[in-house]
Amino acid sequence: MARIRTIKPEFFTSEDIVQLSPHARLLYIACWCEADKEGRLQWKPLTLKIRYFPVDDVDIRALCEELIDAGLVVPYGDGLAYIPKFGAHQHINPRESASQLPAPAGAARVTDASPTRGERDDDAPAPVTDAQGGREGKGRERKEDASGRVGPRKRAPAKLTLPPDFGISDRVRTWAAEKGHDRLEQHLESFRAKAQAKGYTYADWDAAFMEAIRENWAKLPASGNVVPLEHRPGGGRRAL
């Protein structure tokens, strides 16, 4: 469910945001509307394309990768993501419904980390965050050494073109069995063709392939004959 969100004037001149492409900036704002009060959202690129760029000829997956590479959105779990600096962008309405999505490992709750509109003392100076001071934070904290100096940022893994020998790994097969996905060879054929035609680059090709299966890039009809392992006691794959 989309929600009404606010935007600060500093957003448009912050260092990290101006380095994004215009459509990626708009997608980042769209993610705020998709996120719940903890900054968590369903990470479905095709849904984001339909909702926020219905008549625009944009490569939504490339835009999503742009936000991920900038550290502004962090995918986790199965088709989920969170916005690390969501609390810096938004005054959370205390009446907003609680998050129904599981928390990412190690992430602080937004409502614990930042005061809500009703809790903030309007007469007291608000702490200056990266976003409020003219910089959008990348969501990756840098550690200080004993002298107080900030260490270098960790580089994001390099994105590579499709490996010539890319196939269905044990990791993907295990995941597919757990989630009830079948016809992996057909999914692979579609995925390889599209990735090569579009020139996609990814740091984790297995993860990209799993997303393509989830989003059904191959446009395969639902088989309805596989029960996910996680939905059956005792495990084991079987057809209905």
C-alpha positions as CSV (number, residue, x, y, z in Angstrom):
1,M,0.0,0.0,0.0
2,A,1.5,3.4,-1.1
3,R,1.7,6.0,1.7
4,I,2.0,9.8,1.7
5,R,5.6,10.9,2.4
6,T,7.4,14.2,2.7
7,I,10.5,15.4,1.0
8,K,13.1,17.9,2.2
9,P,14.5,20.7,0.1
10,E,18.1,19.5,0.8
11,F,17.3,16.3,-1.0
12,F,17.8,18.0,-4.4
13,T,21.3,19.3,-3.7
14,S,22.7,16.5,-1.6
15,E,26.0,15.1,-2.9
16,D,24.9,11.5,-3.2
17,I,21.5,12.2,-4.8
18,V,22.8,14.5,-7.5
19,Q,25.1,11.7,-8.6
20,L,22.1,9.5,-9.4
21,S,20.3,9.6,-12.7
22,P,17.1,11.6,-12.7
23,H,14.9,8.5,-12.9
24,A,16.8,6.9,-10.0
25,R,16.1,9.9,-7.8
26,L,12.4,9.6,-8.6
27,L,12.5,5.8,-7.9
28,Y,14.2,6.5,-4.5
29,I,11.3,8.8,-3.6
30,A,8.8,6.2,-4.8
31,C,10.5,3.7,-2.5
32,W,9.6,6.0,0.5
33,C,6.0,5.7,-0.6
34,E,6.2,1.9,-0.7
35,A,8.0,1.6,2.6
36,D,6.3,1.1,6.0
37,K,7.2,3.0,9.1
38,E,10.4,1.0,9.6
39,G,11.6,1.7,6.0
40,R,10.8,-1.8,4.9
41,L,9.2,-2.6,1.6
42,Q,8.4,-5.4,-0.9
43,W,11.3,-5.3,-3.4
44,K,9.5,-6.0,-6.7
45,P,11.1,-4.0,-9.6
46,L,8.4,-4.8,-12.1
47,T,5.7,-3.6,-9.6
48,L,7.7,-0.4,-9.1
49,K,7.8,0.1,-12.8
50,I,4.1,-0.3,-13.2
51,R,3.2,1.9,-10.3
52,Y,5.6,4.8,-10.8
53,F,6.8,4.7,-14.4
54,P,3.8,3.4,-16.2
55,V,4.4,5.3,-19.5
56,D,8.2,5.8,-19.2
57,D,10.6,3.8,-21.3
58,V,13.1,3.1,-18.4
59,D,15.1,0.0,-17.4
60,I,13.7,-0.4,-13.9
61,R,16.2,-3.1,-13.0
62,A,19.1,-0.8,-13.9
63,L,17.5,2.0,-11.7
64,C,17.1,-0.5,-8.8
65,E,20.8,-1.5,-9.1
66,E,21.7,2.2,-9.1
67,L,20.0,2.7,-5.7
68,I,21.6,-0.5,-4.3
69,D,25.0,0.4,-5.5
70,A,24.6,3.8,-3.8
71,G,23.6,2.1,-0.5
72,L,20.3,3.9,-0.5
73,V,18.3,0.7,-0.6
74,V,19.4,-2.7,0.8
75,P,17.7,-5.9,-0.4
76,Y,17.3,-8.7,2.2
77,G,15.4,-11.9,2.7
78,D,13.1,-13.2,-0.1
79,G,12.0,-10.2,-2.1
80,L,12.3,-7.6,0.6
81,A,14.4,-4.4,1.0
82,Y,14.9,-1.6,3.5
83,I,15.9,2.1,3.3
84,P,18.8,2.6,5.8
85,K,18.3,6.4,6.1
86,F,14.5,6.3,6.1
87,G,14.3,7.9,9.6
88,A,16.4,10.8,8.4
89,H,14.0,11.5,5.6
90,Q,10.7,11.1,7.3
91,H,8.9,12.2,10.5
92,I,7.0,9.0,11.3
93,N,3.4,9.3,12.2
94,P,2.9,7.5,15.5
95,R,-0.6,6.4,14.2
96,E,0.8,4.6,11.2
97,S,0.4,0.8,11.3
98,A,3.2,-1.3,12.6
99,S,5.5,-3.0,10.1
100,Q,4.2,-6.4,8.9
101,L,7.6,-7.3,7.3
102,P,10.4,-9.1,9.1
103,A,13.4,-7.0,10.2
104,P,16.7,-7.3,8.4
105,A,19.4,-8.8,10.5
106,G,21.4,-6.2,12.4
107,A,19.2,-3.2,11.4
108,A,18.0,-0.8,14.0
109,R,14.3,0.0,14.1
110,V,13.5,3.4,12.5
111,T,11.0,4.2,15.2
112,D,13.6,3.5,17.9
113,A,16.4,5.4,16.2
114,S,14.5,8.6,15.5
115,P,11.7,10.5,17.3
116,T,8.3,10.7,15.8
117,R,6.5,13.9,15.0
118,G,4.7,13.9,18.3
119,E,7.8,13.1,20.3
120,R,10.2,15.7,18.9
121,D,10.7,18.9,20.9
122,D,10.0,21.5,18.2
123,D,12.0,24.2,20.2
124,A,15.1,22.0,20.5
125,P,17.6,21.9,17.6
126,A,17.3,18.6,15.7
127,P,20.5,16.6,15.3
128,V,22.1,17.3,12.0
129,T,22.1,14.2,9.8
130,D,23.8,13.7,6.5
131,A,20.5,14.3,4.8
132,Q,19.6,17.4,6.8
133,G,23.1,18.9,6.3
134,G,22.9,18.7,2.6
135,R,24.2,15.1,2.0
136,E,22.1,12.0,1.6
137,G,23.7,9.2,3.7
138,K,24.5,6.0,1.8
139,G,23.3,3.8,4.6
140,R,26.8,2.4,5.3
141,E,28.4,3.7,8.5
142,R,32.2,4.2,8.5
143,K,34.1,3.4,11.6
144,E,36.5,5.8,13.4
145,D,39.9,4.8,14.7
146,A,41.3,5.9,18.1
147,S,42.3,9.3,16.7
148,G,38.7,10.0,15.5
149,R,39.6,9.7,11.8
150,V,37.1,8.0,9.6
151,G,38.2,4.9,7.8
152,P,37.7,4.4,4.0
153,R,34.4,3.1,2.7
154,K,34.3,-0.5,1.8
155,R,34.0,-0.9,-2.0
156,A,30.8,-2.6,-3.3
157,P,31.5,-5.8,-5.1
158,A,32.2,-5.2,-8.8
159,K,29.4,-5.9,-11.2
160,L,30.2,-8.2,-14.1
161,T,28.6,-9.2,-17.3
162,L,26.9,-12.7,-17.6
163,P,29.6,-15.4,-17.2
164,P,29.8,-17.6,-20.3
165,D,29.4,-20.7,-18.3
166,F,26.6,-19.4,-16.0
167,G,24.1,-22.1,-15.1
168,I,21.9,-23.4,-12.3
169,S,24.0,-23.6,-9.2
170,D,23.3,-25.7,-6.1
171,R,22.4,-22.5,-4.3
172,V,19.7,-21.7,-6.8
173,R,18.4,-25.3,-6.9
174,T,18.1,-25.4,-3.1
175,W,16.3,-22.0,-3.0
176,A,13.9,-23.1,-5.8
177,A,13.1,-26.3,-3.9
178,E,12.4,-24.4,-0.7
179,K,10.2,-21.8,-2.5
180,G,8.4,-24.2,-4.9
181,H,9.8,-23.0,-8.2
182,D,10.2,-25.5,-11.0
183,R,11.1,-25.5,-14.7
184,L,14.5,-24.0,-13.9
185,E,16.0,-24.8,-17.3
186,Q,13.3,-22.7,-19.0
187,H,13.8,-19.9,-16.6
188,L,17.5,-20.1,-17.2
189,E,17.1,-19.9,-21.0
190,S,14.9,-16.8,-20.7
191,F,17.2,-15.2,-18.1
192,R,20.4,-15.7,-20.2
193,A,18.7,-14.4,-23.4
194,K,17.4,-11.2,-21.7
195,A,20.6,-10.5,-19.7
196,Q,22.7,-10.8,-22.9
197,A,20.3,-8.7,-25.0
198,K,20.1,-6.0,-22.4
199,G,23.8,-6.1,-21.3
200,Y,22.9,-6.5,-17.6
201,T,25.7,-6.5,-15.1
202,Y,25.4,-7.9,-11.6
203,A,27.7,-8.5,-8.6
204,D,25.7,-11.7,-7.7
205,W,24.4,-13.5,-10.7
206,D,22.7,-16.2,-8.6
207,A,20.7,-13.6,-6.7
208,A,19.8,-11.9,-10.0
209,F,18.6,-15.3,-11.5
210,M,16.5,-16.0,-8.4
211,E,14.9,-12.6,-8.7
212,A,14.1,-13.3,-12.4
213,I,12.5,-16.6,-11.4
214,R,10.5,-14.9,-8.6
215,E,9.3,-12.2,-11.1
216,N,8.8,-14.9,-13.8
217,W,10.8,-13.2,-16.6
218,A,10.1,-16.3,-18.7
219,K,6.3,-15.7,-18.4
220,L,5.7,-19.3,-17.7
221,P,2.1,-20.3,-16.8
222,A,1.7,-21.3,-13.1
223,S,2.2,-25.0,-12.8
224,G,0.4,-25.4,-9.5
225,N,2.0,-28.8,-8.9
226,V,4.9,-28.1,-6.7
227,V,4.6,-27.6,-2.9
228,P,7.4,-25.5,-1.4
229,L,9.5,-27.3,1.2
230,E,8.8,-24.6,3.8
231,H,5.1,-25.2,3.6
232,R,5.3,-29.0,4.2
233,P,6.4,-30.8,7.4
234,G,9.3,-33.2,6.8
235,G,10.7,-31.5,3.7
236,G,11.1,-33.3,0.4
237,R,9.8,-32.1,-3.0
238,R,6.7,-33.7,-4.4
239,A,4.1,-33.0,-7.0
240,L,0.4,-32.7,-6.0
